[in-house]
Amino acid sequence: MRSQNIFIILLIVFFTISGCQKEQKAREKKPPNLPTVKVDVVTATVIEIPFLNEVMGTVQPVNRAAIAAKITGTIEKIPVSLGSAVSRGDLLVEISAEEISAKVIQAQAQLAQAKRNLNRERKLLQKKAATSESVKSLQDMYRVAEAVYREAKTMLGYTKINAPFDGLITKKIANVGDLSTPGTPLLQLENNTKLQVVTSIPEGIILQIKEGDQLPVTIPAGDLSLTGTVAEIAPASDPFSRTTPIKINIENNSNLRSGQFARVALPGKNIGTLFVPASAVLTSGQMEKIFVADGGKAHLRLVRTGRHEADRIEILAGLNPGDKVIIDNNKFLLDGQPLNIN
C-alpha cells in the first residue's frame, strides 16, 4: 500500500513538471509585440528588355598603312622615330640603290643617242637620201629607249618613300643600314583622328544588321560607352569561324588608342525579367534579401540578383510577379512585423 502511494505521488509530480514545461514552451513560442512600421511598396512586374549579345572587337584607325619598299637596297635614312607625327608627302625612308642610278644614266644616254639617230635620218629623208622605212624603224627604237628611261627613272623614285597621308608612326621595324626588300614592312603609319571597331558577327545575327545601323560600343580601358555606326559589312562569311567581319565607325576621344579591346552589343529578342528598386535589396554577408508585404505584415525572402543598374536590380530567383516589395524603412524590419502601408 505504501509503494502504491509513492507511485501515485511520482505520477502527480511527473505530470505537474510536464505541464509546466509545455506552458513555458507555449510562452516562448508566442511572438513578441513588434511595433508597426510605415513603409512604401511597389508591385513586382515583369519588364520586357532587349536581350543583347556581345562580341569582342579591336579599335583600329580607318587610315592605316604598312610602309614597305618596292626595291632592294640598303636603308640610308629614316628621318622619323616611333610616335613621330608626319604630314602627307614627308620623307619616311630613303634607300641607297646605286645600280638604279646607273641604269637611269645609261637609259638617258641611250635615249639621247636614239633621238640623234632619228633626227639625222629625218634630215636624210628630206634630202631623199634615206627611206621612210628606216625612219619608222628609228622612231620605234626611240620609243623603246624613252620607255626604258621612264622605267629607270620611276625605279629611282622608289628609293624615297613619302607619307601617303597625315598620321603617326606607330611601328618602326627597320633601322638605318638594314637591307630592304620588296614587300617587307619598314614602318606602320596610322591616322588616329578617325577610328573604328573591327569585329566579327555570328552568321545567325548578321542578317539583322545593315550599313548605317547604330550599335552600342564599350571600351573598358578608356571607360567609354559609345554609339557606333556600321560602316562596312563583308559580303562573305568565314567558313571556319562562321562569322562575318564588320567595321563600326566611332567618334574620336582622347581616351581612345589604336589596338584597344572593345565590346559590341548586338540586337536580339526581347526577354521578360523582374526588376526592383535598388533600395529594396538588402545584403547580409553573402545573402541578399527582400521584404514583401502580405496580410499587413513583412515577410522575408532570400533572393538571387542579376544585373545591377543605377537605380534598379534584376531579380533572378526568390520573387514572383505581383509581390508587394517594400522599398523603404526596411533595414531593421523583422519577419512578421506589422506594417502601415502608404
Secondary structure as UniProt FT lines:
FT   HELIX           2..29
FT   STRAND          37..39
FT   STRAND          41..43
FT   STRAND          46..50
FT   STRAND          53..68
FT   STRAND          73..77
FT   TURN            82..83
FT   STRAND          85..86
FT   TURN            88..89
FT   STRAND          91..96
FT   HELIX           98..126
FT   TURN            127..128
FT   HELIX           132..157
FT   TURN            158..159
FT   STRAND          160..162
FT   STRAND          167..172
FT   TURN            176..177
FT   STRAND          179..180
FT   TURN            182..183
FT   STRAND          185..202
FT   TURN            203..205
FT   HELIX           206..208
FT   TURN            211..212
FT   STRAND          214..219
FT   HELIX           220..222
FT   STRAND          224..233
FT   TURN            239..242
FT   STRAND          243..250
FT   TURN            254..255
FT   TURN            258..259
FT   STRAND          261..266
FT   STRAND          270..277
FT   HELIX           278..280
FT   STRAND          282..284
FT   TURN            285..286
FT   STRAND          287..294
FT   TURN            295..296
FT   STRAND          297..308
FT   STRAND          312..317
FT   TURN            321..322
FT   STRAND          324..326
FT   TURN            331..332
FT   TURN            335..336
FT   STRAND          338..341
//
